[in-house]
Amino acid sequence: MIEVDVARVMATLFMVQGHTLDVLLAPQLRQGFFYNGWLFLRGLTAPTFLLLAGLSFTLASIKHWDSYLECSPAFFRRIRRFGIFVVLGYAMHLPVSSFRGLANLNAAGWQSWFQVDVLQCIGGTLIFLQLLVLVCKTPKRFAQVALGLCAFVVLAAPISGAINWRNGIPLSIASYLNFRTGSLFPLFPWAAYILLGAALGYGAHLFQNGAVNLRRALPAAAILLILAGMARVPDHLYAQVDFWTTSPSLFFIRVGCVSLLLTAISYAVQHVRIPGKVVPSLAQESLTIYFIHISILYGSVWNVGLRQMIGPTLAVLPTLAWIGTMVTSMVLLGLTWHWMKQTKPQTSQVLQSAVAALAIAYCCV
């Protein structure tokens, strides 16, 4: 669906500008009406990205559904691809420049490494969804179970958030269950956005076939969710809940806003000519853009980033110039890499393998 591709590209580019501003804008300028409005919109980036990951998963799965109903080569290729997301997530948080340093890593270092970021959240949840396809057998049942699991994760998030999981289970597992170990995207509540997206993917499939009218149903449901969230209706189930981390009300508000955005995009693509190849190409390279721009901005064990070289010291205009530079360069990178994969697949595979080998070799020295 072109609507999904447009939304993914918008979320990706907004993510790039958001991270750039976060790294470079001076602290004294982070106030006022415009900044607070930007901050609210930035808070929708991750929910949009995660929801679309689940939605895209279902749409892509339905096209080859029978191939995933058994442990086929196609099934294992997908598991491997999602597993790479998880590996990349841990690689980006490697707390030492060499694997040898892991032997002397203290407790804080291990906690930093095991924190769950967006790639682990997406990769782990998509692996689970791939296994769920095996169990559910039909797209309709898959969507129903995904929606039920979404409700469970949302309602269980405040309970999980109040538990110190480190007292009973390994840190590597506890980090997936709440924010207490420093995780930015633990499964509770962030996996709920992917699960909901997976359920909506089935609705999008029915919409493509003319069976349902999402353009009418989605905004109505979105407004109800936003109103329920603003009234803190689901939060009344709990004695105490942290609104900005585990609140079901915040989930309702964010999902409602994202749903309205998707509805607006769906109407817009009917009247605006969308570049036939550019948008889908960029949408498919969102992972590449994410990994590269995070490394450039925040640095990694392989490189020094703009945060270390410049930091939050810039005024508005220089920050905007950097945002324009980063967004433009990431668009060109995504399009170039996609073109290379399509026209020179062997060259792109060799290049990808060479980069991975060099990165591993650097950490082995």
C-alpha contacts under 8 A as a table, 3 or more apart, distances in Angstrom:
res1	aa1	res2	aa2	distance
1	M	4	V	5.45
1	M	5	D	6.65
2	I	5	D	5.02
2	I	6	V	6.11
2	I	269	V	7.82
2	I	280	P	7.38
3	E	6	V	5.17
3	E	7	A	6.19
3	E	262	L	7.44
3	E	265	I	6.18
3	E	266	S	5.53
3	E	269	V	6.85
4	V	7	A	5.12
4	V	8	R	6.12
4	V	52	L	7.02
4	V	56	S	7.45
4	V	262	L	7.96
5	D	8	R	5.08
5	D	9	V	6.19
5	D	279	V	6.30
5	D	280	P	5.57
5	D	283	A	5.40
6	V	9	V	5.22
6	V	10	M	6.16
6	V	265	I	7.52
6	V	279	V	6.29
6	V	280	P	7.71
6	V	283	A	7.47
7	A	10	M	5.09
7	A	11	A	6.09
7	A	52	L	7.85
7	A	262	L	6.91
7	A	265	I	7.16
8	R	11	A	5.12
8	R	12	T	6.03
8	R	48	T	7.91
8	R	49	F	6.62
8	R	52	L	6.77
8	R	283	A	5.66
8	R	286	S	7.71
9	V	12	T	5.03
9	V	13	L	6.13
9	V	279	V	6.81
9	V	282	L	6.33
9	V	283	A	5.27
9	V	286	S	7.49
10	M	13	L	5.34
10	M	14	F	6.02
11	A	14	F	5.14
11	A	15	M	5.98
11	A	45	T	5.68
11	A	46	A	7.95
11	A	48	T	6.61
11	A	49	F	6.09
12	T	15	M	5.03
12	T	16	V	6.36
12	T	49	F	7.51
12	T	286	S	6.34
12	T	289	I	7.82
12	T	290	Y	7.57
13	L	16	V	5.02
13	L	17	Q	6.37
13	L	327	V	6.33
14	F	17	Q	5.21
14	F	18	G	5.95
14	F	42	R	7.53
14	F	45	T	7.02
15	M	18	G	4.99
15	M	19	H	6.15
15	M	42	R	7.47
15	M	45	T	6.31
16	V	19	H	5.38
16	V	20	T	6.18
16	V	290	Y	7.73
16	V	293	H	6.91
16	V	323	I	7.74
16	V	326	M	7.11
16	V	327	V	6.37
17	Q	20	T	5.02
17	Q	21	L	6.12
17	Q	323	I	5.33
17	Q	324	G	7.92
17	Q	326	M	7.39
17	Q	327	V	6.66
18	G	21	L	5.30
18	G	22	D	6.11
18	G	42	R	6.51
19	H	22	D	4.93
19	H	23	V	6.18
19	H	294	I	7.84
19	H	297	L	7.50
20	T	23	V	5.24
20	T	24	L	6.21
20	T	297	L	6.70
20	T	319	T	7.74
20	T	322	W	7.25
20	T	323	I	5.91
20	T	326	M	7.55
21	L	24	L	5.29
21	L	25	L	5.37
21	L	319	T	6.37
21	L	320	L	7.84
21	L	323	I	6.97
22	D	25	L	6.21
22	D	312	P	7.45
23	V	297	L	6.84
23	V	298	Y	7.45
23	V	306	L	7.32
23	V	307	R	5.55
23	V	311	G	5.88
23	V	312	P	5.53
24	L	306	L	7.82
24	L	307	R	7.03
24	L	310	I	6.99
24	L	311	G	5.28
24	L	312	P	4.00
24	L	313	T	5.98
24	L	314	L	5.74
24	L	319	T	6.19
25	L	29	L	7.03
25	L	30	R	7.48
25	L	311	G	7.98
25	L	312	P	4.82
25	L	313	T	5.94
25	L	314	L	5.07
25	L	315	A	6.22
25	L	316	V	6.81
25	L	319	T	6.01
26	A	29	L	5.69
26	A	30	R	7.10
26	A	312	P	4.58
26	A	313	T	4.43
26	A	314	L	5.27
26	A	315	A	6.30
27	P	30	R	5.36
27	P	312	P	6.68
27	P	313	T	7.65
28	Q	31	Q	7.26
29	L	315	A	7.54
29	L	316	V	7.78
30	R	35	Y	6.08
31	Q	34	F	7.79
31	Q	35	Y	5.54
31	Q	36	N	6.59
32	G	35	Y	5.53
32	G	36	N	6.16
33	F	36	N	5.27
33	F	37	G	6.12
34	F	37	G	5.06
34	F	38	W	6.10
35	Y	38	W	4.97
35	Y	39	L	6.03
36	N	39	L	4.88
36	N	40	F	6.28
37	G	40	F	5.20
37	G	41	L	6.39
38	W	41	L	5.12
38	W	42	R	6.02
39	L	42	R	5.00
39	L	43	G	6.25
40	F	43	G	5.12
40	F	44	L	6.94
41	L	44	L	5.29
41	L	45	T	6.96
42	R	45	T	5.25
42	R	46	A	7.88
43	G	46	A	6.74
43	G	47	P	7.67
44	L	47	P	5.42
44	L	48	T	6.03
44	L	254	R	6.27
44	L	257	C	7.70
44	L	258	V	6.97
45	T	48	T	5.20
45	T	49	F	6.08
46	A	49	F	4.98
46	A	50	L	6.04
47	P	50	L	5.19
47	P	51	L	5.91
47	P	190	W	7.80
47	P	193	Y	6.18
47	P	254	R	6.93
47	P	255	V	7.29
47	P	258	V	7.49
48	T	51	L	5.22
48	T	52	L	6.04
48	T	258	V	6.00
49	F	52	L	5.31
49	F	53	A	6.24
50	L	53	A	4.99
50	L	54	G	6.57
50	L	122	I	7.01
50	L	190	W	7.88
50	L	191	A	7.91
50	L	193	Y	5.73
50	L	194	I	5.13
50	L	197	G	7.55
51	L	54	G	5.35
51	L	55	L	6.22
51	L	193	Y	4.83
51	L	194	I	4.68
51	L	195	L	7.49
51	L	196	L	6.57
51	L	197	G	4.33
51	L	198	A	7.58
52	L	55	L	4.81
52	L	56	S	5.82
52	L	194	I	7.29
52	L	197	G	5.92
53	A	56	S	5.28
53	A	57	F	6.12
53	A	122	I	7.47
53	A	194	I	6.23
53	A	197	G	6.96
53	A	198	A	7.91
54	G	57	F	5.01
54	G	58	T	6.47
54	G	126	L	7.42
54	G	193	Y	7.66
54	G	194	I	4.42
54	G	195	L	6.10
54	G	196	L	7.12
54	G	197	G	4.31
54	G	198	A	4.20
54	G	199	A	7.81
54	G	201	G	7.17
55	L	58	T	5.42
55	L	59	L	6.37
55	L	194	I	7.48
55	L	196	L	7.94
55	L	197	G	4.29
55	L	198	A	4.60
55	L	199	A	7.14
55	L	200	L	6.00
55	L	201	G	4.16
55	L	202	Y	7.82
56	S	59	L	5.15
56	S	60	A	5.99
56	S	197	G	7.90
56	S	198	A	7.52
56	S	201	G	6.65
57	F	60	A	5.31
57	F	61	S	5.96
57	F	126	L	7.64
57	F	198	A	6.58
57	F	201	G	7.56
58	T	61	S	4.93
58	T	62	I	6.09
58	T	198	A	5.41
58	T	199	A	7.66
58	T	201	G	5.11
58	T	202	Y	6.45
59	L	62	I	5.41
59	L	63	K	6.78
59	L	201	G	5.60
59	L	202	Y	6.96
59	L	204	A	7.63
59	L	205	H	6.47
60	A	63	K	5.51
60	A	64	H	7.19
61	S	64	H	5.51
61	S	65	W	5.32
61	S	68	Y	7.65
62	I	65	W	4.66
62	I	139	P	6.96
64	H	67	S	5.54
64	H	68	Y	7.14
65	W	68	Y	5.52
65	W	69	L	6.82
66	D	69	L	5.34
66	D	70	E	7.96
67	S	70	E	6.86
67	S	72	S	6.64
67	S	74	A	6.39
67	S	75	F	6.98
68	Y	71	C	6.94
68	Y	72	S	6.77
68	Y	74	A	6.81
68	Y	75	F	5.25
68	Y	130	Q	7.74
68	Y	133	V	6.89
68	Y	134	L	6.68
69	L	133	V	6.59
69	L	134	L	4.91
69	L	137	K	6.35
70	E	75	F	7.28
70	E	134	L	6.37
71	C	74	A	7.96
71	C	75	F	5.65
71	C	76	F	6.79
72	S	75	F	5.05
72	S	76	F	6.46
73	P	76	F	5.20
73	P	77	R	6.09
74	A	77	R	5.08
74	A	78	R	6.39
75	F	78	R	5.38
75	F	79	I	6.40
75	F	130	Q	7.75
76	F	79	I	4.91
76	F	80	R	6.03
77	R	80	R	5.13
77	R	81	R	6.19
78	R	81	R	5.00
78	R	82	F	6.19
78	R	130	Q	7.89
79	I	82	F	5.25
79	I	83	G	5.98
79	I	127	I	5.90
79	I	130	Q	7.36
80	R	83	G	4.91
80	R	84	I	6.28
81	R	84	I	5.20
81	R	85	F	6.90
82	F	85	F	5.20
82	F	86	V	6.91
82	F	122	I	7.92
82	F	123	G	4.66
82	F	124	G	7.20
82	F	126	L	6.53
82	F	127	I	6.15
83	G	86	V	5.19
83	G	87	V	6.37
83	G	123	G	5.99
83	G	124	G	7.36
83	G	127	I	7.42
84	I	87	V	4.97
84	I	88	L	6.00
84	I	123	G	7.54
85	F	88	L	5.21
85	F	89	G	6.18
85	F	119	L	5.31
85	F	120	Q	6.28
85	F	122	I	7.37
85	F	123	G	5.05
86	V	89	G	5.05
86	V	90	Y	6.50
86	V	119	L	5.72
86	V	120	Q	4.29
86	V	121	C	7.71
86	V	122	I	7.90
86	V	123	G	5.31
86	V	124	G	6.72
87	V	90	Y	5.31
87	V	91	A	6.10
87	V	120	Q	7.64
88	L	91	A	4.85
88	L	92	M	6.10
88	L	119	L	7.12
89	G	92	M	5.39
89	G	93	H	6.80
89	G	116	V	7.69
89	G	117	D	6.42
89	G	118	V	7.42
89	G	119	L	5.01
89	G	120	Q	5.50
90	Y	93	H	5.26
90	Y	94	L	6.25
90	Y	113	W	6.58
90	Y	114	F	7.09
90	Y	120	Q	7.56
91	A	94	L	5.17
92	M	295	S	7.90
92	M	300	S	6.26
92	M	301	V	7.66
93	H	112	S	7.09
93	H	113	W	5.32
93	H	114	F	7.98
93	H	115	Q	7.98
93	H	300	S	7.44
94	L	97	S	7.49
94	L	113	W	5.59
94	L	300	S	7.89
94	L	301	V	6.77
95	P	109	G	6.16
95	P	110	W	7.88
95	P	112	S	6.94
95	P	113	W	5.96
95	P	301	V	7.49
96	V	99	F	6.95
96	V	101	G	5.82
96	V	102	L	6.90
96	V	301	V	6.79
97	S	101	G	7.29
97	S	301	V	5.13
97	S	302	W	7.45
97	S	362	Y	7.96
97	S	363	C	5.80
98	S	101	G	5.51
98	S	102	L	7.62
98	S	362	Y	7.23
98	S	363	C	4.13
98	S	364	C	5.59
98	S	365	V	6.29
99	F	102	L	5.55
99	F	363	C	5.58
99	F	364	C	5.70
100	R	103	A	6.08
100	R	364	C	7.16
101	G	104	N	5.57
101	G	105	L	6.46
102	L	105	L	4.99
105	L	108	A	8.00
105	L	109	G	5.63
105	L	110	W	6.55
106	N	109	G	5.23
106	N	110	W	6.44
107	A	110	W	5.22
107	A	111	Q	6.20
108	A	111	Q	5.07
108	A	112	S	6.13
109	G	112	S	5.06
109	G	113	W	6.23
110	W	113	W	5.08
110	W	114	F	6.08
111	Q	114	F	5.22
111	Q	115	Q	6.17
111	Q	171	L	7.22
111	Q	181	T	6.54
111	Q	182	G	7.38
112	S	115	Q	5.50
112	S	182	G	7.19
114	F	171	L	7.21
114	F	172	S	5.53
114	F	175	S	6.53
114	F	183	S	7.88
115	Q	172	S	7.93
115	Q	175	S	5.72
115	Q	176	Y	7.82
115	Q	181	T	6.72
115	Q	182	G	5.79
115	Q	183	S	4.27
115	Q	184	L	7.06
116	V	119	L	7.91
116	V	120	Q	5.84
116	V	121	C	6.70
116	V	175	S	6.13
116	V	176	Y	6.10
116	V	182	G	7.99
116	V	183	S	4.65
116	V	184	L	6.04
116	V	185	F	5.64
116	V	186	P	5.80
117	D	120	Q	5.66
117	D	121	C	6.36
117	D	183	S	6.34
117	D	184	L	5.29
117	D	185	F	4.98
117	D	186	P	7.34
118	V	121	C	5.02
118	V	122	I	6.06
118	V	184	L	7.37
118	V	185	F	5.50
119	L	122	I	5.17
119	L	123	G	5.84
120	Q	123	G	5.12
120	Q	124	G	5.70
121	C	124	G	5.41
121	C	125	T	6.02
121	C	176	Y	7.96
121	C	185	F	6.21
121	C	186	P	6.56
121	C	187	L	6.14
121	C	190	W	7.36
121	C	191	A	6.63
122	I	125	T	5.31
122	I	126	L	6.00
122	I	191	A	7.51
122	I	194	I	7.49
123	G	126	L	5.25
123	G	127	I	6.18
124	G	127	I	5.22
124	G	128	F	6.36
125	T	128	F	5.01
125	T	129	L	6.20
125	T	187	L	7.91
125	T	191	A	6.34
125	T	194	I	7.26
125	T	195	L	7.96
126	L	129	L	4.86
126	L	130	Q	6.08
127	I	130	Q	5.07
127	I	131	L	6.39
128	F	131	L	5.15
128	F	132	L	6.13
129	L	132	L	4.74
129	L	133	V	6.35
130	Q	133	V	5.29
130	Q	134	L	7.02
131	L	134	L	5.26
131	L	135	V	6.75
132	L	135	V	5.07
132	L	136	C	6.01
132	L	142	F	6.99
133	V	136	C	5.28
133	V	137	K	5.87
133	V	138	T	7.56
133	V	139	P	7.82
133	V	142	F	6.33
134	L	137	K	5.81
136	C	139	P	7.59
136	C	141	R	5.73
136	C	142	F	5.24
136	C	145	V	7.96
137	K	141	R	7.32
137	K	142	F	7.25
138	T	141	R	5.42
138	T	142	F	6.12
139	P	142	F	4.93
139	P	143	A	6.13
139	P	202	Y	6.82
140	K	143	A	5.20
140	K	144	Q	6.31
140	K	202	Y	7.03
141	R	144	Q	5.05
141	R	145	V	6.17
142	F	145	V	5.29
142	F	146	A	6.06
142	F	199	A	7.61
143	A	146	A	5.06
143	A	147	L	6.09
143	A	198	A	6.56
143	A	199	A	4.27
143	A	200	L	7.57
143	A	201	G	7.95
143	A	202	Y	6.20
144	Q	147	L	5.21
144	Q	148	G	6.25
144	Q	199	A	6.81
145	V	148	G	5.01
145	V	149	L	6.10
146	A	149	L	5.09
146	A	150	C	6.08
146	A	195	L	5.31
146	A	196	L	6.70
146	A	198	A	6.58
146	A	199	A	5.75
147	L	150	C	4.98
147	L	151	A	6.40
147	L	195	L	6.43
147	L	196	L	5.70
147	L	198	A	7.94
147	L	199	A	5.63
148	G	151	A	5.21
148	G	152	F	6.35
149	L	152	F	4.90
149	L	153	V	6.16
149	L	192	A	7.59
149	L	195	L	7.02
150	C	153	V	5.23
150	C	154	V	6.20
150	C	191	A	7.59
150	C	192	A	4.57
150	C	193	Y	7.34
150	C	195	L	5.31
150	C	196	L	5.79
151	A	154	V	5.19
151	A	155	L	6.11
151	A	192	A	7.36
152	F	155	L	5.30
152	F	156	A	5.83
153	V	156	A	5.11
153	V	157	A	5.83
153	V	187	L	7.97
153	V	188	F	5.93
153	V	189	P	5.97
153	V	191	A	7.32
153	V	192	A	5.74
154	V	157	A	5.40
154	V	188	F	7.13
154	V	189	P	5.68
154	V	192	A	6.17
154	V	246	T	7.86
154	V	247	S	7.92
154	V	248	P	5.68
154	V	251	F	7.44
155	L	158	P	6.92
155	L	159	I	7.91
155	L	248	P	6.42
156	A	159	I	5.25
156	A	160	S	6.06
156	A	188	F	7.43
157	A	160	S	5.10
157	A	161	G	5.86
157	A	178	N	7.77
157	A	188	F	4.90
157	A	189	P	5.29
157	A	246	T	5.36
157	A	247	S	7.42
157	A	248	P	7.81
158	P	161	G	4.96
158	P	162	A	6.38
158	P	238	Y	7.83
158	P	241	V	5.85
158	P	242	D	7.38
158	P	246	T	5.08
158	P	247	S	6.44
159	I	162	A	5.38
159	I	163	I	6.85
160	S	163	I	5.41
160	S	177	L	6.57
160	S	178	N	6.33
160	S	188	F	7.12
161	G	164	N	7.89
161	G	177	L	7.44
161	G	178	N	5.07
161	G	179	F	6.82
161	G	180	R	7.41
161	G	188	F	7.68
161	G	246	T	6.73
164	N	167	N	6.12
164	N	180	R	7.23
165	W	168	G	5.81
165	W	169	I	6.17
165	W	174	A	5.34
165	W	177	L	7.57
166	R	169	I	5.50
166	R	170	P	6.33
166	R	171	L	5.82
166	R	174	A	5.78
169	I	173	I	6.74
169	I	174	A	6.26
170	P	173	I	5.54
170	P	174	A	6.13
171	L	174	A	4.88
171	L	175	S	5.92
171	L	181	T	7.92
172	S	175	S	5.65
172	S	176	Y	7.50
173	I	176	Y	5.62
173	I	177	L	7.31
174	A	177	L	5.38
174	A	178	N	7.27
174	A	181	T	7.58
175	S	178	N	6.34
175	S	179	F	7.28
175	S	180	R	7.66
175	S	181	T	5.71
175	S	182	G	7.55
175	S	183	S	6.00
175	S	186	P	6.68
176	Y	183	S	7.35
176	Y	185	F	7.88
176	Y	186	P	4.60
176	Y	187	L	5.52
176	Y	188	F	7.53
177	L	186	P	5.52
177	L	187	L	5.81
177	L	188	F	5.68
178	N	181	T	7.31
178	N	183	S	7.08
178	N	186	P	5.34
178	N	187	L	7.24
178	N	188	F	5.94
178	N	189	P	7.99
179	F	182	G	5.45
179	F	183	S	5.07
179	F	184	L	6.63
179	F	185	F	7.69
179	F	186	P	6.42
179	F	245	T	7.84
180	R	183	S	7.15
183	S	186	P	5.83
185	F	189	P	8.00
185	F	190	W	5.95
186	P	189	P	6.69
186	P	190	W	6.14
186	P	191	A	7.59
187	L	190	W	5.06
187	L	191	A	4.64
187	L	192	A	7.54
188	F	191	A	6.29
188	F	192	A	7.33
188	F	246	T	7.40
189	P	192	A	5.73
189	P	193	Y	7.90
189	P	245	T	7.98
189	P	246	T	6.14
190	W	193	Y	5.81
190	W	194	I	7.45
191	A	194	I	5.28
191	A	195	L	6.25
192	A	195	L	5.00
192	A	196	L	6.00
193	Y	196	L	5.16
193	Y	197	G	6.08
193	Y	255	V	7.79
194	I	197	G	4.93
194	I	198	A	6.16
195	L	198	A	5.03
195	L	199	A	6.45
196	L	199	A	5.11
196	L	200	L	6.17
197	G	200	L	4.93
197	G	201	G	5.99
198	A	201	G	5.03
198	A	202	Y	7.00
199	A	202	Y	5.56
199	A	203	G	6.91
200	L	203	G	4.85
200	L	204	A	6.10
201	G	204	A	4.91
201	G	205	H	6.19
202	Y	205	H	4.96
202	Y	206	L	6.36
203	G	206	L	5.08
203	G	207	F	6.12
203	G	212	V	7.36
203	G	214	L	7.41
204	A	207	F	4.83
204	A	208	Q	6.18
204	A	214	L	7.35
205	H	208	Q	5.15
205	H	209	N	6.53
206	L	209	N	5.11
206	L	210	G	6.21
206	L	211	A	5.01
206	L	212	V	5.81
207	F	210	G	4.98
207	F	211	A	5.65
207	F	212	V	4.96
207	F	213	N	5.89
207	F	214	L	6.32
208	Q	211	A	7.66
210	G	213	N	7.16
213	N	216	R	5.79
213	N	217	A	6.47
214	L	217	A	4.95
214	L	218	L	5.31
215	R	218	L	5.88
215	R	219	P	6.92
215	R	263	T	5.94
215	R	266	S	7.42
215	R	267	Y	7.85
216	R	219	P	6.22
216	R	220	A	6.79
217	A	220	A	5.48
217	A	221	A	6.28
218	L	221	A	5.23
218	L	222	A	6.00
218	L	259	S	6.40
218	L	260	L	7.40
218	L	263	T	6.99
219	P	222	A	4.81
219	P	223	I	6.16
219	P	256	G	7.92
219	P	259	S	6.58
219	P	260	L	5.58
219	P	263	T	6.65
220	A	223	I	5.38
220	A	224	L	6.46
221	A	224	L	5.18
221	A	225	L	6.19
221	A	256	G	7.41
222	A	225	L	5.10
222	A	226	I	6.20
222	A	255	V	7.12
222	A	256	G	3.95
222	A	257	C	6.80
222	A	259	S	5.82
222	A	260	L	6.34
223	I	226	I	5.12
223	I	227	L	6.16
223	I	256	G	6.24
224	L	227	L	5.22
224	L	228	A	6.08
224	L	256	G	7.79
225	L	228	A	5.11
225	L	229	G	5.99
225	L	252	F	5.07
225	L	253	I	6.19
225	L	255	V	7.51
225	L	256	G	5.48
226	I	229	G	5.04
226	I	230	M	6.05
226	I	252	F	5.88
226	I	253	I	4.41
226	I	254	R	7.66
226	I	255	V	7.94
226	I	256	G	5.30
226	I	257	C	7.26
227	L	230	M	5.14
227	L	231	A	6.18
227	L	253	I	7.68
228	A	231	A	5.18
228	A	232	R	6.24
228	A	233	V	5.49
228	A	234	P	7.56
228	A	249	S	7.12
228	A	252	F	7.18
228	A	253	I	7.93
229	G	232	R	4.90
229	G	233	V	6.25
229	G	234	P	7.31
229	G	248	P	7.52
229	G	249	S	4.03
229	G	250	L	6.17
229	G	251	F	7.60
229	G	252	F	5.18
229	G	253	I	5.24
230	M	233	V	7.80
230	M	249	S	6.88
230	M	253	I	6.98
231	A	249	S	8.00
232	R	235	D	5.33
232	R	236	H	6.89
232	R	249	S	5.35
233	V	236	H	5.79
233	V	249	S	6.92
234	P	237	L	5.93
234	P	248	P	6.01
234	P	249	S	5.94
235	D	238	Y	5.85
235	D	241	V	6.82
235	D	247	S	6.55
235	D	248	P	6.34
235	D	249	S	6.22
236	H	239	A	7.41
238	Y	241	V	6.50
241	V	246	T	6.83
241	V	247	S	6.01
242	D	245	T	5.67
242	D	246	T	5.74
242	D	247	S	5.83
243	F	246	T	6.17
243	F	247	S	4.53
243	F	248	P	7.96
243	F	249	S	7.35
243	F	250	L	6.44
244	W	247	S	6.55
244	W	250	L	6.96
246	T	250	L	7.85
247	S	250	L	5.37
247	S	251	F	6.67
248	P	251	F	4.95
248	P	252	F	6.26
249	S	252	F	5.05
249	S	253	I	6.31
250	L	253	I	5.10
250	L	254	R	6.10
251	F	254	R	5.25
251	F	255	V	5.98
252	F	255	V	5.25
252	F	256	G	5.96
253	I	256	G	5.12
253	I	257	C	6.20
254	R	257	C	5.14
254	R	258	V	6.12
255	V	258	V	5.09
255	V	259	S	5.99
256	G	259	S	5.10
256	G	260	L	6.30
257	C	260	L	5.17
257	C	261	L	6.26
258	V	261	L	4.95
258	V	262	L	6.19
259	S	262	L	5.08
259	S	263	T	6.16
260	L	263	T	5.01
260	L	264	A	6.15
261	L	264	A	5.10
261	L	265	I	6.22
262	L	265	I	5.06
262	L	266	S	6.09
263	T	266	S	5.00
263	T	267	Y	6.38
264	A	267	Y	5.24
264	A	268	A	6.05
265	I	268	A	4.87
265	I	269	V	6.13
266	S	269	V	5.62
266	S	270	Q	7.03
267	Y	270	Q	5.53
267	Y	271	H	7.32
268	A	271	H	5.49
268	A	272	V	5.97
269	V	272	V	5.09
269	V	273	R	6.82
269	V	274	I	6.88
270	Q	273	R	7.87
274	I	279	V	7.41
275	P	278	V	5.54
275	P	279	V	6.20
276	G	279	V	6.73
276	G	280	P	7.33
277	K	280	P	5.69
277	K	281	S	6.00
278	V	281	S	5.22
278	V	282	L	6.21
278	V	335	L	7.18
279	V	282	L	5.26
279	V	283	A	6.09
280	P	283	A	4.96
280	P	284	Q	6.22
281	S	284	Q	5.31
281	S	285	E	6.57
281	S	334	G	7.42
281	S	335	L	6.28
281	S	338	H	6.17
282	L	285	E	5.15
282	L	286	S	6.48
282	L	331	V	7.05
282	L	334	G	5.63
282	L	335	L	6.08
282	L	338	H	7.71
283	A	286	S	5.53
284	Q	287	L	7.74
284	Q	338	H	7.87
285	E	288	T	5.30
285	E	289	I	6.28
285	E	334	G	5.55
285	E	335	L	7.90
285	E	337	W	7.86
285	E	338	H	6.84
286	S	289	I	5.09
286	S	290	Y	6.02
286	S	334	G	7.62
287	L	290	Y	5.02
287	L	291	F	6.20
288	T	291	F	5.31
288	T	292	I	6.14
288	T	334	G	7.09
289	I	292	I	5.35
289	I	293	H	5.92
289	I	330	M	6.00
289	I	333	L	7.45
289	I	334	G	6.35
290	Y	293	H	5.54
290	Y	294	I	6.08
291	F	294	I	5.43
291	F	295	S	6.31
292	I	295	S	5.19
292	I	296	I	6.22
293	H	296	I	5.01
293	H	297	L	6.04
293	H	326	M	7.67
293	H	330	M	7.24
294	I	297	L	5.22
294	I	298	Y	5.61
294	I	299	G	7.04
295	S	298	Y	5.52
295	S	299	G	4.61
295	S	300	S	5.71
295	S	303	N	7.31
295	S	305	G	6.46
296	I	299	G	5.66
296	I	303	N	7.83
296	I	304	V	7.56
296	I	305	G	4.96
296	I	306	L	6.42
297	L	305	G	4.87
297	L	306	L	4.81
297	L	307	R	5.93
298	Y	304	V	7.64
298	Y	305	G	4.85
298	Y	306	L	6.32
298	Y	307	R	5.40
298	Y	308	Q	7.45
299	G	302	W	7.56
299	G	303	N	5.46
299	G	304	V	4.66
299	G	305	G	3.68
299	G	306	L	7.10
299	G	307	R	7.21
299	G	308	Q	7.43
300	S	303	N	5.28
300	S	304	V	6.51
300	S	305	G	7.24
301	V	304	V	7.94
302	W	359	A	7.27
302	W	362	Y	7.66
304	V	308	Q	6.33
304	V	309	M	7.21
305	G	308	Q	5.48
305	G	309	M	6.36
306	L	309	M	4.84
306	L	310	I	5.39
306	L	311	G	6.32
307	R	310	I	5.59
307	R	311	G	4.17
307	R	312	P	7.20
308	Q	311	G	5.80
310	I	313	T	6.79
311	G	314	L	7.96
314	L	318	P	6.13
314	L	319	T	5.98
315	A	318	P	5.81
315	A	319	T	6.20
316	V	319	T	5.16
316	V	320	L	6.14
317	L	320	L	5.03
317	L	321	A	6.20
318	P	321	A	4.95
318	P	322	W	6.27
319	T	322	W	5.10
319	T	323	I	6.16
320	L	323	I	4.90
320	L	324	G	6.17
321	A	324	G	5.15
321	A	325	T	6.21
322	W	325	T	4.93
322	W	326	M	6.03
323	I	326	M	5.16
323	I	327	V	6.04
324	G	327	V	5.28
324	G	328	T	6.00
325	T	328	T	5.29
325	T	329	S	6.00
326	M	329	S	5.18
326	M	330	M	6.02
327	V	330	M	5.23
327	V	331	V	6.20
328	T	331	V	5.20
328	T	332	L	6.28
329	S	332	L	5.12
329	S	333	L	5.99
330	M	333	L	4.88
330	M	334	G	6.00
331	V	334	G	5.20
331	V	335	L	6.18
332	L	335	L	5.23
332	L	336	T	5.93
333	L	336	T	5.19
333	L	337	W	5.97
334	G	337	W	5.29
334	G	338	H	6.07
335	L	338	H	5.16
335	L	339	W	6.05
336	T	339	W	5.07
336	T	340	M	6.16
337	W	340	M	5.08
337	W	341	K	6.23
337	W	348	S	7.93
338	H	341	K	5.13
338	H	342	Q	6.25
339	W	342	Q	5.17
339	W	343	T	5.99
339	W	344	K	7.87
340	M	343	T	5.24
340	M	344	K	5.07
340	M	345	P	6.61
340	M	347	T	7.70
340	M	348	S	6.14
341	K	344	K	5.52
341	K	345	P	4.61
341	K	346	Q	7.96
341	K	347	T	7.92
341	K	348	S	5.54
341	K	349	Q	7.84
342	Q	345	P	5.93
344	K	347	T	5.40
344	K	348	S	6.22
345	P	348	S	5.15
345	P	349	Q	6.14
346	Q	349	Q	5.13
346	Q	350	V	6.19
347	T	350	V	5.16
347	T	351	L	6.10
348	S	351	L	5.04
348	S	352	Q	5.99
349	Q	352	Q	5.05
349	Q	353	S	6.07
350	V	353	S	5.13
350	V	354	A	6.00
351	L	354	A	5.03
351	L	355	V	6.18
352	Q	355	V	5.29
352	Q	356	A	6.29
353	S	356	A	5.11
353	S	357	A	6.05
354	A	357	A	5.04
354	A	358	L	6.11
355	V	358	L	5.16
355	V	359	A	6.15
356	A	359	A	5.13
356	A	360	I	6.24
357	A	360	I	5.19
357	A	361	A	5.99
358	L	361	A	4.97
358	L	362	Y	6.02
359	A	362	Y	5.19
359	A	363	C	6.57
360	I	363	C	5.26
360	I	364	C	6.33
361	A	364	C	5.01
361	A	365	V	6.49
362	Y	365	V	5.60
